Amino acid sequence: MKLTNDSYVILLGTKNFTERYYRDKIGWLKISARGQKFRMTAEQVLNHLLPALAGIRPNLIVKITHRTRPHLHHCPPRRSITADKR
């Protein structure tokens, strides 16, 4: 069983909306309740998740699911930046 960060999906929300957080090849990605995608750092994911886990925001529901085969989302290739501008 693979237990790396890209094996999990974090669902965070209330009874009216749900946001999804997962890690792909580039980094963490948040899918909002409206379907918009936002790149995030690991620290930003924790800043969203910790208040719910600590009970500071009791209305929030947290669910973490494990994926045996992480879904490979299509990500555009990174472009290399060269210092030579000829």
N, CA, C and O atoms as a MOPAC input file, in Angstrom:
PM7 MOZYME 1SCF
protein

 N      0.84400 1    -1.16800 1     0.00000 1
 C      0.00000 1     0.00000 1     0.00000 1
 C      0.89400 1     1.23800 1     0.00000 1
 O      1.79800 1     1.36700 1     0.82500 1
 N      0.62800 1     2.13700 1    -0.93200 1
 C      1.40500 1     3.36500 1    -1.05000 1
 C      0.83100 1     4.42300 1    -0.11800 1
 O     -0.36900 1     4.69300 1    -0.15700 1
 N      1.67200 1     5.02500 1     0.71900 1
 C      1.20600 1     6.00200 1     1.70600 1
 C      1.82900 1     7.37800 1     1.49800 1
 O      2.07600 1     8.09500 1     2.46800 1
 N      2.08300 1     7.75500 1     0.25700 1
 C      2.65900 1     9.06500 1    -0.02200 1
 C      1.56000 1    10.10900 1    -0.16300 1
 O      0.38200 1     9.76600 1    -0.26800 1
 N      1.94500 1    11.38300 1    -0.16400 1
 C      0.97500 1    12.48000 1    -0.21800 1
 C      0.04100 1    12.40600 1    -1.41800 1
 O     -1.12500 1    12.78800 1    -1.32100 1
 N      0.53900 1    11.92100 1    -2.54100 1
 C     -0.31000 1    11.87500 1    -3.73800 1
 C     -1.30500 1    10.71600 1    -3.71400 1
 O     -2.03200 1    10.50900 1    -4.68500 1
 N     -1.34500 1     9.97000 1    -2.63100 1
 C     -2.30300 1     8.87300 1    -2.49300 1
 C     -3.59000 1     9.28400 1    -1.78200 1
 O     -4.47700 1     8.45400 1    -1.58200 1
 N     -3.69800 1    10.54700 1    -1.40200 1
 C     -4.83400 1    10.99100 1    -0.60200 1
 C     -5.59300 1    12.13400 1    -1.27000 1
 O     -5.01400 1    12.94600 1    -1.99200 1
 N     -6.88700 1    12.17800 1    -1.01700 1
 C     -7.73200 1    13.30000 1    -1.40100 1
 C     -8.37000 1    13.81300 1    -0.12100 1
 O     -8.94200 1    13.03800 1     0.64700 1
 N     -8.27400 1    15.11400 1     0.11100 1
 C     -8.84500 1    15.73600 1     1.29500 1
 C    -10.11100 1    16.46800 1     0.87600 1
 O    -10.06700 1    17.32900 1    -0.00200 1
 N    -11.22500 1    16.13900 1     1.48800 1
 C    -12.49500 1    16.81300 1     1.23400 1
 C    -12.80800 1    17.67800 1     2.44100 1
 O    -12.84600 1    17.18700 1     3.56900 1
 N    -13.03100 1    18.95400 1     2.21000 1
 C    -13.25900 1    19.91700 1     3.27900 1
 C    -14.46600 1    20.75400 1     2.90700 1
 O    -14.51100 1    21.33200 1     1.82100 1
 N    -15.44200 1    20.82500 1     3.79300 1
 C    -16.61900 1    21.61500 1     3.46400 1
 C    -17.66000 1    21.59700 1     4.55600 1
 O    -17.39600 1    21.24500 1     5.70500 1
 N    -18.86400 1    21.99300 1     4.15400 1
 C    -20.02900 1    21.98400 1     5.03500 1
 C    -21.10200 1    21.15300 1     4.35600 1
 O    -20.82900 1    20.44500 1     3.38700 1
 N    -22.32000 1    21.24000 1     4.86500 1
 C    -23.39500 1    20.48800 1     4.21600 1
 C    -23.76700 1    21.09500 1     2.86800 1
 O    -24.43800 1    20.44600 1     2.06500 1
 N    -23.33600 1    22.35100 1     2.60400 1
 C    -23.70300 1    23.03400 1     1.36500 1
 C    -22.62100 1    23.05500 1     0.29600 1
 O    -22.93700 1    23.24700 1    -0.87900 1
 N    -21.35700 1    22.86700 1     0.65900 1
 C    -20.28700 1    22.89200 1    -0.32900 1
 C    -19.14800 1    21.97800 1     0.10300 1
 O    -19.01600 1    21.63600 1     1.27800 1
 N    -18.33100 1    21.59100 1    -0.87000 1
 C    -17.15900 1    20.75700 1    -0.59500 1
 C    -16.01000 1    21.20700 1    -1.48600 1
 O    -16.18300 1    21.41600 1    -2.68700 1
 N    -14.84100 1    21.35300 1    -0.88500 1
 C    -13.62300 1    21.63900 1    -1.61900 1
 C    -12.74800 1    20.39400 1    -1.56600 1
 O    -12.73700 1    19.67500 1    -0.56700 1
 N    -12.01600 1    20.14700 1    -2.64800 1
 C    -11.12200 1    18.99300 1    -2.71600 1
 C     -9.68000 1    19.47600 1    -2.79100 1
 O     -9.37300 1    20.44800 1    -3.48000 1
 N     -8.81000 1    18.79200 1    -2.08000 1
 C     -7.38200 1    19.07500 1    -2.10500 1
 C     -6.67100 1    17.76900 1    -2.42800 1
 O     -6.97100 1    16.73100 1    -1.83900 1
 N     -5.73600 1    17.82000 1    -3.35700 1
 C     -4.92700 1    16.64000 1    -3.64900 1
 C     -3.59100 1    17.06800 1    -4.21600 1
 O     -3.41200 1    18.20900 1    -4.64300 1
 N     -2.66900 1    16.14700 1    -4.21300 1
 C     -1.32400 1    16.41800 1    -4.72600 1
 C     -1.13800 1    15.69200 1    -6.04200 1
 O     -1.44800 1    14.50800 1    -6.16700 1
 N     -0.62500 1    16.42500 1    -7.02800 1
 C     -0.29300 1    15.81200 1    -8.31100 1
 C      1.21300 1    15.94800 1    -8.53900 1
 O      1.96400 1    16.18400 1    -7.59300 1
 N      1.65000 1    15.80200 1    -9.77500 1
 C      3.08500 1    15.82800 1   -10.06100 1
 C      3.73400 1    17.17900 1    -9.76000 1
 O      4.91100 1    17.23600 1    -9.40100 1
 N      2.98000 1    18.25300 1    -9.90300 1
 C      3.54100 1    19.59500 1    -9.70100 1
 C      3.48000 1    20.02400 1    -8.24200 1
 O      4.43000 1    20.62300 1    -7.73900 1
 N      2.39300 1    19.73300 1    -7.55900 1
 C      2.22000 1    20.14600 1    -6.16900 1
 C      0.77300 1    19.99600 1    -5.74900 1
 O      0.02000 1    19.22400 1    -6.34300 1
 N      0.38300 1    20.74200 1    -4.71500 1
 C     -0.97500 1    20.65900 1    -4.19000 1
 C     -1.93300 1    21.45900 1    -5.04800 1
 O     -1.58500 1    22.52000 1    -5.56600 1
 N     -3.14900 1    20.94000 1    -5.19500 1
 C     -4.17300 1    21.57000 1    -6.00300 1
 C     -5.47800 1    21.57600 1    -5.21700 1
 O     -5.87200 1    20.56900 1    -4.63000 1
 N     -6.14000 1    22.73000 1    -5.21800 1
 C     -7.44800 1    22.86200 1    -4.57900 1
 C     -8.48600 1    23.00300 1    -5.68100 1
 O     -8.32000 1    23.81100 1    -6.59500 1
 N     -9.55800 1    22.21900 1    -5.59800 1
 C    -10.69600 1    22.35100 1    -6.48900 1
 C    -11.81700 1    22.93700 1    -5.64400 1
 O    -12.29700 1    22.29900 1    -4.70600 1
 N    -12.23200 1    24.15400 1    -5.98200 1
 C    -13.26300 1    24.82000 1    -5.18300 1
 C    -14.62000 1    24.18600 1    -5.43000 1
 O    -14.77400 1    23.33300 1    -6.30400 1
 N    -15.59300 1    24.61200 1    -4.65300 1
 C    -16.95600 1    24.09500 1    -4.80200 1
 C    -17.52100 1    24.43700 1    -6.17800 1
 O    -18.39300 1    23.72900 1    -6.68100 1
 N    -17.03900 1    25.50300 1    -6.78500 1
 C    -17.48500 1    25.89400 1    -8.12700 1
 C    -16.67300 1    25.26000 1    -9.24000 1
 O    -16.95700 1    25.47300 1   -10.41800 1
 N    -15.65900 1    24.47900 1    -8.87300 1
 C    -14.85900 1    23.78800 1    -9.87000 1
 C    -13.60800 1    24.53000 1   -10.30800 1
 O    -12.90900 1    24.06800 1   -11.21000 1
 N    -13.30700 1    25.66800 1    -9.69400 1
 C    -12.09800 1    26.39600 1   -10.04700 1
 C    -10.89200 1    25.71400 1    -9.42500 1
 O    -10.97800 1    25.13900 1    -8.34000 1
 N     -9.75400 1    25.78600 1   -10.13300 1
 C     -8.52600 1    25.14000 1    -9.66800 1
 C     -7.55200 1    26.19300 1    -9.17400 1
 O     -7.36500 1    27.23300 1    -9.80500 1
 N     -6.92800 1    25.90600 1    -8.02600 1
 C     -5.95300 1    26.79900 1    -7.42700 1
 C     -4.73900 1    25.99100 1    -6.99700 1
 O     -4.88000 1    24.98900 1    -6.29500 1
 N     -3.55900 1    26.41100 1    -7.40500 1
 C     -2.32400 1    25.79500 1    -6.92900 1
 C     -2.05000 1    26.28900 1    -5.51600 1
 O     -2.28100 1    27.45700 1    -5.20400 1
 N     -1.56000 1    25.39800 1    -4.66900 1
 C     -1.30000 1    25.75800 1    -3.27900 1
 C      0.00100 1    25.13300 1    -2.81600 1
 O      0.46400 1    24.13100 1    -3.36100 1
 N      0.58100 1    25.75300 1    -1.79400 1
 C      1.73000 1    25.14800 1    -1.13400 1
 C      1.19800 1    24.22100 1    -0.03700 1
 O      0.02000 1    24.27800 1     0.31600 1
 N      2.06600 1    23.38000 1     0.49200 1
 C      1.66200 1    22.48100 1     1.57700 1
 C      1.24100 1    23.28200 1     2.80300 1
 O      0.32900 1    22.87900 1     3.52600 1
 N      1.89600 1    24.41100 1     3.04000 1
 C      1.54200 1    25.24400 1     4.18400 1
 C      0.13600 1    25.83500 1     4.02400 1
 O     -0.60200 1    25.93700 1     5.00400 1
 N     -0.23600 1    26.22000 1     2.81200 1
 C     -1.57600 1    26.74600 1     2.57400 1
 C     -2.64000 1    25.67700 1     2.79300 1
 O     -3.71200 1    25.96400 1     3.32600 1
 N     -2.34500 1    24.44200 1     2.38000 1
 C     -3.29000 1    23.34300 1     2.61300 1
 C     -3.49000 1    23.14600 1     4.10900 1
 O     -4.61900 1    22.98100 1     4.57100 1
 N     -2.39700 1    23.16400 1     4.86700 1
 C     -2.51000 1    23.02200 1     6.32400 1
 C     -3.29000 1    24.17100 1     6.94300 1
 O     -4.06900 1    23.95200 1     7.87100 1
 N     -3.09900 1    25.39300 1     6.44900 1
 C     -3.83000 1    26.54400 1     6.97600 1
 C     -5.33500 1    26.40600 1     6.74800 1
 O     -6.12000 1    26.93900 1     7.53200 1
 N     -5.74600 1    25.71800 1     5.71200 1
 C     -7.16300 1    25.47400 1     5.46300 1
 C     -7.67600 1    24.31500 1     6.30700 1
 O     -8.82600 1    24.32300 1     6.74700 1
 N     -6.83400 1    23.33200 1     6.52800 1
 C     -7.24300 1    22.09100 1     7.17700 1
 C     -7.20700 1    22.14700 1     8.70900 1
 O     -8.09900 1    21.60600 1     9.36300 1
 N     -6.20900 1    22.78200 1     9.27700 1
 C     -6.01900 1    22.75300 1    10.73100 1
 C     -7.16400 1    23.35300 1    11.54100 1
 O     -7.50800 1    22.78000 1    12.57400 1
 N     -7.78100 1    24.47400 1    11.14200 1
 C     -8.90600 1    24.98200 1    11.94700 1
 C    -10.05600 1    23.98100 1    12.06100 1
 O    -10.71100 1    23.90500 1    13.10100 1
 N    -10.30000 1    23.22500 1    11.01000 1
 C    -11.35800 1    22.21600 1    11.07000 1
 C    -10.96200 1    21.07400 1    11.99900 1
 O    -11.78300 1    20.58700 1    12.77600 1
 N     -9.71400 1    20.65300 1    11.91700 1
 C     -9.26300 1    19.54600 1    12.76100 1
 C     -9.18400 1    19.94400 1    14.22900 1
 O     -9.40200 1    19.11300 1    15.11000 1
 N     -8.87400 1    21.20500 1    14.49600 1
 C     -8.77000 1    21.68000 1    15.87800 1
 C    -10.12900 1    21.98700 1    16.49000 1
 O    -10.22200 1    22.20100 1    17.69900 1
 N    -11.17200 1    22.01300 1    15.69300 1
 C    -12.50200 1    22.28600 1    16.20000 1
 C    -12.82200 1    23.76400 1    16.32600 1
 O    -13.85100 1    24.13300 1    16.89200 1
 N    -11.94400 1    24.61500 1    15.79800 1
 C    -12.17800 1    26.05800 1    15.85100 1
 C    -13.37400 1    26.43000 1    14.98100 1
 O    -14.15500 1    27.31600 1    15.33000 1
 N    -13.50800 1    25.76100 1    13.87500 1
 C    -14.65900 1    25.97000 1    12.99600 1
 C    -15.47800 1    24.68200 1    12.98800 1
 O    -15.27400 1    23.81600 1    12.13700 1
 N    -16.40800 1    24.55800 1    13.94100 1
 C    -17.11700 1    23.28300 1    14.13000 1
 C    -18.04100 1    22.89500 1    12.98100 1
 O    -18.42900 1    21.73100 1    12.88500 1
 N    -18.40400 1    23.82800 1    12.11000 1
 C    -19.30800 1    23.49500 1    10.99900 1
 C    -18.60200 1    22.74700 1     9.87900 1
 O    -19.25700 1    22.15300 1     9.02200 1
 N    -17.27700 1    22.76800 1     9.87800 1
 C    -16.53500 1    22.14600 1     8.78500 1
 C    -16.47600 1    20.63300 1     8.93800 1
 O    -16.30200 1    20.10200 1    10.03400 1
 N    -16.62300 1    19.96900 1     7.82000 1
 C    -16.53800 1    18.51300 1     7.76300 1
 C    -15.27500 1    18.16300 1     6.99100 1
 O    -15.04900 1    18.68600 1     5.89900 1
 N    -14.45300 1    17.28600 1     7.54700 1
 C    -13.21600 1    16.85600 1     6.90600 1
 C    -13.30800 1    15.36400 1     6.63400 1
 O    -13.64400 1    14.57700 1     7.51900 1
 N    -13.00700 1    14.99100 1     5.40700 1
 C    -12.96300 1    13.57800 1     5.04800 1
 C    -11.71000 1    13.37400 1     4.21100 1
 O    -11.45100 1    14.12800 1     3.27300 1
 N    -10.94400 1    12.36400 1     4.55100 1
 C     -9.71800 1    12.05500 1     3.80800 1
 C     -9.86000 1    10.65400 1     3.24700 1
 O    -10.10800 1     9.70000 1     3.98500 1
 N     -9.70200 1    10.53600 1     1.94600 1
 C     -9.81000 1     9.23700 1     1.29300 1
 C     -8.45800 1     8.82800 1     0.73700 1
 O     -7.65700 1     9.67200 1     0.33500 1
 N     -8.21600 1     7.53700 1     0.71800 1
 C     -6.97500 1     6.98000 1     0.18600 1
 C     -7.25000 1     6.39900 1    -1.19400 1
 O     -8.25000 1     5.71500 1    -1.41200 1
 N     -6.35200 1     6.68300 1    -2.10900 1
 C     -6.45700 1     6.12700 1    -3.46600 1
 C     -5.32800 1     5.12700 1    -3.64700 1
 O     -4.16400 1     5.44600 1    -3.40800 1
 N     -5.66800 1     3.92700 1    -4.06700 1
 C     -4.62500 1     2.93100 1    -4.27600 1
 C     -3.79500 1     3.26400 1    -5.50300 1
 O     -2.58400 1     3.04300 1    -5.51700 1
 N     -4.44100 1     3.79400 1    -6.52800 1
 C     -3.73200 1     4.27300 1    -7.72100 1
 C     -4.08000 1     5.74000 1    -7.89100 1
 O     -5.19300 1     6.05900 1    -8.30800 1
 N     -3.16000 1     6.64100 1    -7.58000 1
 C     -3.47300 1     8.05500 1    -7.72200 1
 C     -3.89800 1     8.38700 1    -9.13800 1
 O     -3.28300 1     7.94600 1   -10.10900 1
 N     -4.95200 1     9.16600 1    -9.23900 1
 C     -5.45600 1     9.59800 1   -10.53100 1
 C     -4.45600 1    10.57800 1   -11.12900 1
 O     -4.10400 1    11.56900 1   -10.48900 1
 N     -4.00600 1    10.32000 1   -12.32100 1
 C     -3.03400 1    11.18700 1   -12.95800 1
 C     -3.76900 1    12.28400 1   -13.70900 1
 O     -4.37100 1    12.04500 1   -14.75600 1
 N     -3.71000 1    13.47900 1   -13.16200 1
 C     -4.33700 1    14.61800 1   -13.80900 1
 C     -3.37500 1    15.19700 1   -14.82800 1
 O     -2.16600 1    15.24500 1   -14.60100 1
 N     -3.92000 1    15.63600 1   -15.94900 1
 C     -3.08100 1    16.21000 1   -16.97900 1
 C     -2.56100 1    17.56400 1   -16.52200 1
 O     -3.34400 1    18.44600 1   -16.16900 1
 N     -1.26800 1    17.72800 1   -16.52600 1
 C     -0.65200 1    18.99900 1   -16.17000 1
 C      0.25300 1    19.40700 1   -17.31900 1
 O      0.98600 1    18.57400 1   -17.85300 1
 N      0.21400 1    20.67100 1   -17.70900 1
 C      1.09100 1    21.09300 1   -18.79300 1
 C      2.55100 1    20.96900 1   -18.37500 1
 O      2.88400 1    21.17800 1   -17.20900 1
 N      3.41900 1    20.63200 1   -19.31600 1
 C      4.83300 1    20.48500 1   -18.95300 1
 C      5.42400 1    21.81900 1   -18.53800 1
 O      5.03800 1    22.87200 1   -19.04500 1
 N      6.36300 1    21.75800 1   -17.61100 1
 C      7.04500 1    22.97600 1   -17.18300 1
 C      8.00900 1    23.42200 1   -18.26300 1
 O      8.69800 1    22.61000 1   -18.88200 1
 N      8.04400 1    24.71600 1   -18.47500 1
 C      8.98400 1    25.26200 1   -19.46200 1
 C     10.28300 1    25.62300 1   -18.76100 1
 O     10.28400 1    26.15400 1   -17.65000 1
 N     11.36700 1    25.32900 1   -19.42100 1
 C     12.64300 1    25.70800 1   -18.83300 1
 C     12.95500 1    27.15400 1   -19.22600 1
 O     12.67800 1    27.58900 1   -20.34400 1
 N     13.52100 1    27.85900 1   -18.30400 1
 C     13.87700 1    29.24500 1   -18.52600 1
 C     15.36600 1    29.31300 1   -18.78900 1
 O     16.17000 1    28.83800 1   -17.98700 1
 N     15.73200 1    29.90400 1   -19.91000 1
 C     17.15000 1    30.01500 1   -20.23200 1
 C     17.58300 1    31.46100 1   -20.09200 1
 O     16.81000 1    32.37300 1   -20.38700 1
 N     18.79100 1    31.67500 1   -19.65200 1
 C     19.30600 1    33.01800 1   -19.46900 1
 C     19.76800 1    33.61600 1   -20.79800 1
 O     19.89300 1    34.83400 1   -20.92700 1
 N     20.01700 1    32.76000 1   -21.77600 1
 C     20.49800 1    33.21800 1   -23.06600 1
 C     19.32900 1    33.66200 1   -23.92600 1
 O     18.48800 1    32.84400 1   -24.29700 1
 N     19.26400 1    34.95500 1   -24.24800 1
 C     18.17500 1    35.50500 1   -25.08100 1
 C     18.75400 1    36.00200 1   -26.39300 1
 O     18.94200 1    37.20600 1   -26.56500 1
 N     19.03000 1    35.12700 1   -27.29000 1
 C     19.61000 1    35.52000 1   -28.58100 1
 C     18.56000 1    35.77300 1   -29.59900 1
 O     18.87500 1    36.11300 1   -30.74000 1

